[in-house]
Amino acid sequence: MQLDQNPFFRKTITPWYDSNFACWALIWSMVLVFCFAVDGVIVAANDPRLAHHIWFPLLLAGLSSFLAVKVYVRLNIRVNNE
């Protein structure tokens, strides 16, 4: 019994938002957001009036770095499987 009912071997079509260029653009955008968030942490740490607002740039830095790493891992897996 044949396992694959489709005899044609087609390359999967990736959507535009998951293309290599879009992934790299997203990674670089998240690096810029991370740098902006680190600047916010530095400013909030130096000003005692803003010390209680330091959670926001920390959250922004964490989320942007998480997203950049996640997209890089997805891109790396896809490139290695081709």
Distance bins in CASP14 RR format, pairs under 12 A and 6 or more apart:
PFRMAT RR
TARGET T0000
AUTHOR 0000-0000-0000
RMODE 2
METHOD distances of the structure
MODEL  1
4 10 0 0 0 0 0 1 0 0 0 0 0
11 81 0 0 0 0 0 1 0 0 0 0 0
11 82 0 0 0 0 1 0 0 0 0 0 0
12 18 0 0 0 0 0 1 0 0 0 0 0
12 78 0 0 0 0 1 0 0 0 0 0 0
12 81 0 0 0 0 0 1 0 0 0 0 0
12 82 0 0 0 0 0 1 0 0 0 0 0
13 19 0 0 0 0 0 1 0 0 0 0 0
14 20 0 0 0 0 1 0 0 0 0 0 0
14 21 0 0 0 0 0 1 0 0 0 0 0
14 22 0 0 0 0 1 0 0 0 0 0 0
14 23 0 0 0 0 1 0 0 0 0 0 0
14 74 0 0 0 0 0 1 0 0 0 0 0
14 75 0 0 0 0 0 1 0 0 0 0 0
14 78 1 0 0 1 0 0 0 0 0 0 0
14 79 0 0 0 0 0 1 0 0 0 0 0
14 81 0 0 0 0 0 1 0 0 0 0 0
14 82 0 0 0 0 0 1 0 0 0 0 0
15 22 0 0 0 0 1 0 0 0 0 0 0
15 23 0 0 0 0 0 1 0 0 0 0 0
16 22 1 0 0 1 0 0 0 0 0 0 0
16 23 0 0 0 0 0 1 0 0 0 0 0
16 25 0 0 0 0 0 1 0 0 0 0 0
17 23 0 0 0 0 1 0 0 0 0 0 0
17 25 0 0 0 0 0 1 0 0 0 0 0
17 26 0 0 0 0 1 0 0 0 0 0 0
17 71 0 0 0 0 0 1 0 0 0 0 0
17 74 0 0 0 0 0 1 0 0 0 0 0
18 24 0 0 0 0 0 1 0 0 0 0 0
18 25 0 0 0 0 0 1 0 0 0 0 0
18 26 0 0 0 0 1 0 0 0 0 0 0
18 71 0 0 0 0 1 0 0 0 0 0 0
18 74 0 0 0 0 1 0 0 0 0 0 0
18 75 0 0 0 0 1 0 0 0 0 0 0
18 77 0 0 0 0 0 1 0 0 0 0 0
18 78 0 0 0 0 1 0 0 0 0 0 0
19 25 0 0 0 0 1 0 0 0 0 0 0
19 26 0 0 0 0 0 1 0 0 0 0 0
19 71 0 0 0 0 0 1 0 0 0 0 0
19 74 0 0 0 0 0 1 0 0 0 0 0
19 75 0 0 0 0 1 0 0 0 0 0 0
19 78 0 0 0 0 1 0 0 0 0 0 0
19 79 0 0 0 0 0 1 0 0 0 0 0
20 26 0 0 0 0 0 1 0 0 0 0 0
20 27 0 0 0 0 0 1 0 0 0 0 0
20 71 0 0 0 0 0 1 0 0 0 0 0
20 72 0 0 0 0 0 1 0 0 0 0 0
20 74 0 0 0 0 0 1 0 0 0 0 0
20 75 1 0 0 1 0 0 0 0 0 0 0
20 76 0 0 0 0 0 1 0 0 0 0 0
20 78 0 0 0 0 1 0 0 0 0 0 0
20 79 1 0 0 1 0 0 0 0 0 0 0
20 82 0 0 0 0 0 1 0 0 0 0 0
21 27 0 0 0 0 0 1 0 0 0 0 0
21 28 0 0 0 0 0 1 0 0 0 0 0
21 75 0 0 0 0 0 1 0 0 0 0 0
22 28 0 0 0 0 0 1 0 0 0 0 0
22 29 0 0 0 0 0 1 0 0 0 0 0
22 71 0 0 0 0 1 0 0 0 0 0 0
22 74 0 0 0 0 0 1 0 0 0 0 0
22 75 0 0 0 0 1 0 0 0 0 0 0
23 29 0 0 0 0 0 1 0 0 0 0 0
23 30 0 0 0 0 0 1 0 0 0 0 0
23 67 0 0 0 0 0 1 0 0 0 0 0
23 68 0 0 0 0 0 1 0 0 0 0 0
23 70 0 0 0 0 0 1 0 0 0 0 0
23 71 1 0 1 0 0 0 0 0 0 0 0
23 72 1 0 0 1 0 0 0 0 0 0 0
23 73 0 0 0 0 0 1 0 0 0 0 0
23 74 1 0 0 1 0 0 0 0 0 0 0
23 75 1 0 1 0 0 0 0 0 0 0 0
23 76 0 0 0 0 1 0 0 0 0 0 0
23 77 0 0 0 0 0 1 0 0 0 0 0
23 78 0 0 0 0 1 0 0 0 0 0 0
23 79 0 0 0 0 1 0 0 0 0 0 0
24 30 0 0 0 0 0 1 0 0 0 0 0
24 31 0 0 0 0 0 1 0 0 0 0 0
24 68 0 0 0 0 0 1 0 0 0 0 0
24 71 0 0 0 0 1 0 0 0 0 0 0
24 72 0 0 0 0 1 0 0 0 0 0 0
24 74 0 0 0 0 0 1 0 0 0 0 0
24 75 1 0 0 1 0 0 0 0 0 0 0
24 76 0 0 0 0 0 1 0 0 0 0 0
24 79 0 0 0 0 0 1 0 0 0 0 0
25 31 0 0 0 0 0 1 0 0 0 0 0
25 32 0 0 0 0 0 1 0 0 0 0 0
25 68 0 0 0 0 0 1 0 0 0 0 0
25 71 0 0 0 0 1 0 0 0 0 0 0
25 75 0 0 0 0 0 1 0 0 0 0 0
26 32 0 0 0 0 0 1 0 0 0 0 0
26 33 0 0 0 0 0 1 0 0 0 0 0
26 64 0 0 0 0 0 1 0 0 0 0 0
26 67 1 0 0 1 0 0 0 0 0 0 0
26 68 1 0 0 1 0 0 0 0 0 0 0
26 69 0 0 0 0 0 1 0 0 0 0 0
26 70 0 0 0 0 1 0 0 0 0 0 0
26 71 1 0 1 0 0 0 0 0 0 0 0
26 72 0 0 0 0 1 0 0 0 0 0 0
26 74 0 0 0 0 0 1 0 0 0 0 0
26 75 0 0 0 0 1 0 0 0 0 0 0
27 33 0 0 0 0 0 1 0 0 0 0 0
27 34 0 0 0 0 0 1 0 0 0 0 0
27 64 0 0 0 0 0 1 0 0 0 0 0
27 65 0 0 0 0 0 1 0 0 0 0 0
27 67 0 0 0 0 1 0 0 0 0 0 0
27 68 1 0 1 0 0 0 0 0 0 0 0
27 69 0 0 0 0 1 0 0 0 0 0 0
27 70 0 0 0 0 1 0 0 0 0 0 0
27 71 1 0 1 0 0 0 0 0 0 0 0
27 72 1 0 1 0 0 0 0 0 0 0 0
27 73 0 0 0 0 0 1 0 0 0 0 0
27 74 0 0 0 0 0 1 0 0 0 0 0
27 75 1 0 0 1 0 0 0 0 0 0 0
27 76 0 0 0 0 0 1 0 0 0 0 0
28 34 0 0 0 0 0 1 0 0 0 0 0
28 35 0 0 0 0 0 1 0 0 0 0 0
28 64 0 0 0 0 0 1 0 0 0 0 0
28 67 0 0 0 0 0 1 0 0 0 0 0
28 68 0 0 0 0 1 0 0 0 0 0 0
28 71 0 0 0 0 0 1 0 0 0 0 0
28 72 0 0 0 0 0 1 0 0 0 0 0
29 35 0 0 0 0 0 1 0 0 0 0 0
29 36 0 0 0 0 0 1 0 0 0 0 0
29 64 0 0 0 0 1 0 0 0 0 0 0
29 67 0 0 0 0 1 0 0 0 0 0 0
29 68 0 0 0 0 1 0 0 0 0 0 0
29 71 0 0 0 0 0 1 0 0 0 0 0
30 36 0 0 0 0 0 1 0 0 0 0 0
30 37 0 0 0 0 0 1 0 0 0 0 0
30 60 0 0 0 0 0 1 0 0 0 0 0
30 61 0 0 0 0 0 1 0 0 0 0 0
30 62 0 0 0 0 1 0 0 0 0 0 0
30 63 0 0 0 0 1 0 0 0 0 0 0
30 64 1 0 1 0 0 0 0 0 0 0 0
30 65 1 0 0 1 0 0 0 0 0 0 0
30 66 0 0 0 0 1 0 0 0 0 0 0
30 67 1 0 1 0 0 0 0 0 0 0 0
30 68 1 1 0 0 0 0 0 0 0 0 0
30 69 0 0 0 0 1 0 0 0 0 0 0
30 70 0 0 0 0 1 0 0 0 0 0 0
30 71 1 0 0 1 0 0 0 0 0 0 0
30 72 0 0 0 0 1 0 0 0 0 0 0
31 37 0 0 0 0 0 1 0 0 0 0 0
31 38 0 0 0 0 0 1 0 0 0 0 0
31 61 0 0 0 0 0 1 0 0 0 0 0
31 64 1 0 0 1 0 0 0 0 0 0 0
31 65 0 0 0 0 1 0 0 0 0 0 0
31 67 0 0 0 0 0 1 0 0 0 0 0
31 68 1 0 0 1 0 0 0 0 0 0 0
31 69 0 0 0 0 0 1 0 0 0 0 0
31 71 0 0 0 0 0 1 0 0 0 0 0
31 72 0 0 0 0 0 1 0 0 0 0 0
32 38 0 0 0 0 0 1 0 0 0 0 0
32 39 0 0 0 0 0 1 0 0 0 0 0
32 60 0 0 0 0 0 1 0 0 0 0 0
32 61 0 0 0 0 0 1 0 0 0 0 0
32 64 0 0 0 0 1 0 0 0 0 0 0
32 65 0 0 0 0 0 1 0 0 0 0 0
32 68 0 0 0 0 0 1 0 0 0 0 0
33 39 0 0 0 0 0 1 0 0 0 0 0
33 40 0 0 0 0 0 1 0 0 0 0 0
33 57 0 0 0 0 0 1 0 0 0 0 0
33 59 0 0 0 0 0 1 0 0 0 0 0
33 60 1 0 0 1 0 0 0 0 0 0 0
33 61 0 0 0 0 1 0 0 0 0 0 0
33 62 0 0 0 0 1 0 0 0 0 0 0
33 63 0 0 0 0 1 0 0 0 0 0 0
33 64 1 0 1 0 0 0 0 0 0 0 0
33 65 0 0 0 0 1 0 0 0 0 0 0
33 66 0 0 0 0 0 1 0 0 0 0 0
33 67 0 0 0 0 1 0 0 0 0 0 0
33 68 0 0 0 0 1 0 0 0 0 0 0
34 40 0 0 0 0 0 1 0 0 0 0 0
34 41 0 0 0 0 0 1 0 0 0 0 0
34 57 0 0 0 0 0 1 0 0 0 0 0
34 58 0 0 0 0 0 1 0 0 0 0 0
34 59 0 0 0 0 0 1 0 0 0 0 0
34 60 0 0 0 0 1 0 0 0 0 0 0
34 61 1 0 1 0 0 0 0 0 0 0 0
34 62 1 0 0 1 0 0 0 0 0 0 0
34 63 0 0 0 0 1 0 0 0 0 0 0
34 64 1 0 1 0 0 0 0 0 0 0 0
34 65 1 0 1 0 0 0 0 0 0 0 0
34 66 0 0 0 0 0 1 0 0 0 0 0
34 67 0 0 0 0 1 0 0 0 0 0 0
34 68 1 0 0 1 0 0 0 0 0 0 0
34 69 0 0 0 0 0 1 0 0 0 0 0
35 41 0 0 0 0 0 1 0 0 0 0 0
35 42 0 0 0 0 0 1 0 0 0 0 0
35 57 0 0 0 0 0 1 0 0 0 0 0
35 60 0 0 0 0 0 1 0 0 0 0 0
35 61 0 0 0 0 1 0 0 0 0 0 0
35 64 0 0 0 0 1 0 0 0 0 0 0
35 65 0 0 0 0 0 1 0 0 0 0 0
35 68 0 0 0 0 0 1 0 0 0 0 0
36 42 0 0 0 0 0 1 0 0 0 0 0
36 43 0 0 0 0 0 1 0 0 0 0 0
36 56 0 0 0 0 0 1 0 0 0 0 0
36 57 0 0 0 0 1 0 0 0 0 0 0
36 60 1 0 0 1 0 0 0 0 0 0 0
36 61 0 0 0 0 1 0 0 0 0 0 0
36 64 0 0 0 0 1 0 0 0 0 0 0
37 43 0 0 0 0 0 1 0 0 0 0 0
37 44 0 0 0 0 0 1 0 0 0 0 0
37 54 0 0 0 0 0 1 0 0 0 0 0
37 55 0 0 0 0 0 1 0 0 0 0 0
37 56 0 0 0 0 1 0 0 0 0 0 0
37 57 1 0 1 0 0 0 0 0 0 0 0
37 58 1 0 0 1 0 0 0 0 0 0 0
37 59 0 0 0 0 1 0 0 0 0 0 0
37 60 1 0 1 0 0 0 0 0 0 0 0
37 61 1 1 0 0 0 0 0 0 0 0 0
37 62 1 0 0 1 0 0 0 0 0 0 0
37 63 0 0 0 0 1 0 0 0 0 0 0
37 64 1 0 0 1 0 0 0 0 0 0 0
37 65 0 0 0 0 1 0 0 0 0 0 0
37 66 0 0 0 0 0 1 0 0 0 0 0
37 68 0 0 0 0 0 1 0 0 0 0 0
38 44 0 0 0 0 0 1 0 0 0 0 0
38 45 0 0 0 0 0 1 0 0 0 0 0
38 54 0 0 0 0 0 1 0 0 0 0 0
38 57 1 0 0 1 0 0 0 0 0 0 0
38 58 0 0 0 0 1 0 0 0 0 0 0
38 60 0 0 0 0 1 0 0 0 0 0 0
38 61 1 0 1 0 0 0 0 0 0 0 0
38 62 0 0 0 0 0 1 0 0 0 0 0
38 64 0 0 0 0 1 0 0 0 0 0 0
38 65 0 0 0 0 1 0 0 0 0 0 0
39 45 0 0 0 0 0 1 0 0 0 0 0
39 46 0 0 0 0 0 1 0 0 0 0 0
39 57 1 0 0 1 0 0 0 0 0 0 0
39 60 0 0 0 0 0 1 0 0 0 0 0
39 61 0 0 0 0 1 0 0 0 0 0 0
40 46 0 0 0 0 1 0 0 0 0 0 0
40 47 0 0 0 0 0 1 0 0 0 0 0
40 50 0 0 0 0 1 0 0 0 0 0 0
40 53 0 0 0 0 1 0 0 0 0 0 0
40 54 0 0 0 0 1 0 0 0 0 0 0
40 55 0 0 0 0 0 1 0 0 0 0 0
40 56 0 0 0 0 1 0 0 0 0 0 0
40 57 1 0 1 0 0 0 0 0 0 0 0
40 58 0 0 0 0 1 0 0 0 0 0 0
40 59 0 0 0 0 0 1 0 0 0 0 0
40 60 0 0 0 0 1 0 0 0 0 0 0
40 61 0 0 0 0 1 0 0 0 0 0 0
41 47 0 0 0 0 0 1 0 0 0 0 0
41 50 0 0 0 0 0 1 0 0 0 0 0
41 51 0 0 0 0 0 1 0 0 0 0 0
41 53 0 0 0 0 0 1 0 0 0 0 0
41 54 1 0 0 1 0 0 0 0 0 0 0
41 55 0 0 0 0 1 0 0 0 0 0 0
41 56 0 0 0 0 1 0 0 0 0 0 0
41 57 1 0 1 0 0 0 0 0 0 0 0
41 58 1 0 0 1 0 0 0 0 0 0 0
41 59 0 0 0 0 0 1 0 0 0 0 0
41 60 0 0 0 0 1 0 0 0 0 0 0
41 61 1 0 0 1 0 0 0 0 0 0 0
41 62 0 0 0 0 0 1 0 0 0 0 0
42 50 0 0 0 0 0 1 0 0 0 0 0
42 54 0 0 0 0 1 0 0 0 0 0 0
42 57 0 0 0 0 1 0 0 0 0 0 0
42 58 0 0 0 0 0 1 0 0 0 0 0
42 61 0 0 0 0 0 1 0 0 0 0 0
43 49 0 0 0 0 0 1 0 0 0 0 0
43 50 1 0 0 1 0 0 0 0 0 0 0
43 51 0 0 0 0 0 1 0 0 0 0 0
43 53 0 0 0 0 1 0 0 0 0 0 0
43 54 0 0 0 0 1 0 0 0 0 0 0
43 56 0 0 0 0 0 1 0 0 0 0 0
43 57 0 0 0 0 1 0 0 0 0 0 0
44 50 1 0 1 0 0 0 0 0 0 0 0
44 51 1 0 0 1 0 0 0 0 0 0 0
44 52 0 0 0 0 1 0 0 0 0 0 0
44 53 1 0 1 0 0 0 0 0 0 0 0
44 54 1 0 1 0 0 0 0 0 0 0 0
44 55 0 0 0 0 1 0 0 0 0 0 0
44 56 0 0 0 0 1 0 0 0 0 0 0
44 57 1 0 0 1 0 0 0 0 0 0 0
44 58 0 0 0 0 1 0 0 0 0 0 0
44 59 0 0 0 0 0 1 0 0 0 0 0
44 60 0 0 0 0 0 1 0 0 0 0 0
44 61 0 0 0 0 0 1 0 0 0 0 0
45 51 1 0 0 1 0 0 0 0 0 0 0
45 52 0 0 0 0 0 1 0 0 0 0 0
45 53 0 0 0 0 0 1 0 0 0 0 0
45 54 1 0 0 1 0 0 0 0 0 0 0
45 55 0 0 0 0 0 1 0 0 0 0 0
45 57 0 0 0 0 1 0 0 0 0 0 0
45 58 0 0 0 0 0 1 0 0 0 0 0
46 54 0 0 0 0 0 1 0 0 0 0 0
47 53 0 0 0 0 1 0 0 0 0 0 0
47 54 0 0 0 0 1 0 0 0 0 0 0
48 54 0 0 0 0 0 1 0 0 0 0 0
50 56 0 0 0 0 1 0 0 0 0 0 0
50 57 0 0 0 0 1 0 0 0 0 0 0
51 57 0 0 0 0 0 1 0 0 0 0 0
51 58 0 0 0 0 0 1 0 0 0 0 0
53 59 0 0 0 0 0 1 0 0 0 0 0
53 60 0 0 0 0 0 1 0 0 0 0 0
54 60 0 0 0 0 0 1 0 0 0 0 0
54 61 0 0 0 0 0 1 0 0 0 0 0
55 61 0 0 0 0 0 1 0 0 0 0 0
55 62 0 0 0 0 0 1 0 0 0 0 0
56 62 0 0 0 0 0 1 0 0 0 0 0
56 63 0 0 0 0 0 1 0 0 0 0 0
57 63 0 0 0 0 0 1 0 0 0 0 0
57 64 0 0 0 0 0 1 0 0 0 0 0
58 64 0 0 0 0 0 1 0 0 0 0 0
58 65 0 0 0 0 0 1 0 0 0 0 0
59 65 0 0 0 0 0 1 0 0 0 0 0
59 66 0 0 0 0 0 1 0 0 0 0 0
60 66 0 0 0 0 0 1 0 0 0 0 0
60 67 0 0 0 0 0 1 0 0 0 0 0
61 67 0 0 0 0 0 1 0 0 0 0 0
61 68 0 0 0 0 0 1 0 0 0 0 0
62 68 0 0 0 0 1 0 0 0 0 0 0
62 69 0 0 0 0 1 0 0 0 0 0 0
62 70 0 0 0 0 0 1 0 0 0 0 0
63 69 0 0 0 0 0 1 0 0 0 0 0
63 70 0 0 0 0 0 1 0 0 0 0 0
64 70 0 0 0 0 0 1 0 0 0 0 0
64 71 0 0 0 0 0 1 0 0 0 0 0
65 71 0 0 0 0 0 1 0 0 0 0 0
65 72 0 0 0 0 0 1 0 0 0 0 0
66 72 0 0 0 0 0 1 0 0 0 0 0
66 73 0 0 0 0 0 1 0 0 0 0 0
67 73 0 0 0 0 0 1 0 0 0 0 0
67 74 0 0 0 0 0 1 0 0 0 0 0
68 74 0 0 0 0 0 1 0 0 0 0 0
68 75 0 0 0 0 0 1 0 0 0 0 0
69 75 0 0 0 0 0 1 0 0 0 0 0
69 76 0 0 0 0 0 1 0 0 0 0 0
70 76 0 0 0 0 0 1 0 0 0 0 0
70 77 0 0 0 0 0 1 0 0 0 0 0
71 77 0 0 0 0 0 1 0 0 0 0 0
71 78 0 0 0 0 0 1 0 0 0 0 0
72 78 0 0 0 0 0 1 0 0 0 0 0
72 79 0 0 0 0 0 1 0 0 0 0 0
73 79 0 0 0 0 0 1 0 0 0 0 0
73 80 0 0 0 0 0 1 0 0 0 0 0
74 80 0 0 0 0 0 1 0 0 0 0 0
74 81 0 0 0 0 0 1 0 0 0 0 0
75 81 0 0 0 0 0 1 0 0 0 0 0
75 82 0 0 0 0 0 1 0 0 0 0 0
76 82 0 0 0 0 0 1 0 0 0 0 0
END
